[in-house]
Every structure is written in structure tokens, then in C-alpha cells.
Amino acid sequence: MEVKEKVIQILTDVTANEYKKIFHDGMPANAKLQLLTSESMLALIFIASIEDEFGIEFEDDEVDMTFFNSIDGVAEKIQKYL
């Protein structure tokens, strides 16, 4: 599975269940990612899940509001560590 596909799967898993009213199934991945910033605990879970999945740790200054702009951008940041 490609990095981008894994990121989308992690995002889908994090925003599932009790958050389905906010992050509905038809919502594009980039829209979910951008909306994630309004749910700070979910944003932290998303980042921790990515770090666990890929065995990496982002620098603090890498995870700002621009981190959540696009799935491609997240995948690029991950690729730097692989």
C-alpha cells in the first residue's frame, strides 16, 4: 500500500464511528483532513497514528496548520522520513 493510501486509511479510521456526523462518508479526504483541525484531539490521534504506522516522529515545527492542507502534503512529509 502506498504512503498516500495509508494516510487516507488512517484518516478514515480516526474519523469513523462517533464522528460520522461531522466527517461523513462522501466527504473528500482533503476536506476531512482540513476539518480535522477543528477537532484537536482527533488531530493529535491522527498524527500519533501516522507516527506509529510508519515508525517516525515528526518535528514539532512540521505539524502546524499547513500540515493539514492536503493528503499529498502529509504523504510528502512522511516520505522524508522513510
Secondary structure as a PSIPRED ss2 file (coil, helix, strand):
# PSIPRED VFORMAT (PSIPRED V4.0)

   1 M C   1.000  0.000  0.000
   2 E C   1.000  0.000  0.000
   3 V H   0.000  1.000  0.000
   4 K H   0.000  1.000  0.000
   5 E H   0.000  1.000  0.000
   6 K H   0.000  1.000  0.000
   7 V H   0.000  1.000  0.000
   8 I H   0.000  1.000  0.000
   9 Q H   0.000  1.000  0.000
  10 I H   0.000  1.000  0.000
  11 L H   0.000  1.000  0.000
  12 T H   0.000  1.000  0.000
  13 D H   0.000  1.000  0.000
  14 V H   0.000  1.000  0.000
  15 T C   1.000  0.000  0.000
  16 A C   1.000  0.000  0.000
  17 N H   0.000  1.000  0.000
  18 E H   0.000  1.000  0.000
  19 Y H   0.000  1.000  0.000
  20 K C   1.000  0.000  0.000
  21 K C   1.000  0.000  0.000
  22 I C   1.000  0.000  0.000
  23 F C   1.000  0.000  0.000
  24 H C   1.000  0.000  0.000
  25 D C   1.000  0.000  0.000
  26 G C   1.000  0.000  0.000
  27 M C   1.000  0.000  0.000
  28 P C   1.000  0.000  0.000
  29 A H   0.000  1.000  0.000
  30 N H   0.000  1.000  0.000
  31 A H   0.000  1.000  0.000
  32 K H   0.000  1.000  0.000
  33 L H   0.000  1.000  0.000
  34 Q H   0.000  1.000  0.000
  35 L H   0.000  1.000  0.000
  36 L H   0.000  1.000  0.000
  37 T H   0.000  1.000  0.000
  38 S H   0.000  1.000  0.000
  39 E C   1.000  0.000  0.000
  40 S H   0.000  1.000  0.000
  41 M H   0.000  1.000  0.000
  42 L H   0.000  1.000  0.000
  43 A H   0.000  1.000  0.000
  44 L H   0.000  1.000  0.000
  45 I H   0.000  1.000  0.000
  46 F H   0.000  1.000  0.000
  47 I H   0.000  1.000  0.000
  48 A H   0.000  1.000  0.000
  49 S H   0.000  1.000  0.000
  50 I H   0.000  1.000  0.000
  51 E H   0.000  1.000  0.000
  52 D H   0.000  1.000  0.000
  53 E H   0.000  1.000  0.000
  54 F H   0.000  1.000  0.000
  55 G C   1.000  0.000  0.000
  56 I C   1.000  0.000  0.000
  57 E C   1.000  0.000  0.000
  58 F C   1.000  0.000  0.000
  59 E C   1.000  0.000  0.000
  60 D H   0.000  1.000  0.000
  61 D H   0.000  1.000  0.000
  62 E H   0.000  1.000  0.000
  63 V C   1.000  0.000  0.000
  64 D C   1.000  0.000  0.000
  65 M H   0.000  1.000  0.000
  66 T H   0.000  1.000  0.000
  67 F H   0.000  1.000  0.000
  68 F H   0.000  1.000  0.000
  69 N C   1.000  0.000  0.000
  70 S C   1.000  0.000  0.000
  71 I H   0.000  1.000  0.000
  72 D H   0.000  1.000  0.000
  73 G H   0.000  1.000  0.000
  74 V H   0.000  1.000  0.000
  75 A H   0.000  1.000  0.000
  76 E H   0.000  1.000  0.000
  77 K H   0.000  1.000  0.000
  78 I H   0.000  1.000  0.000
  79 Q H   0.000  1.000  0.000
  80 K C   1.000  0.000  0.000
  81 Y C   1.000  0.000  0.000
  82 L C   1.000  0.000  0.000
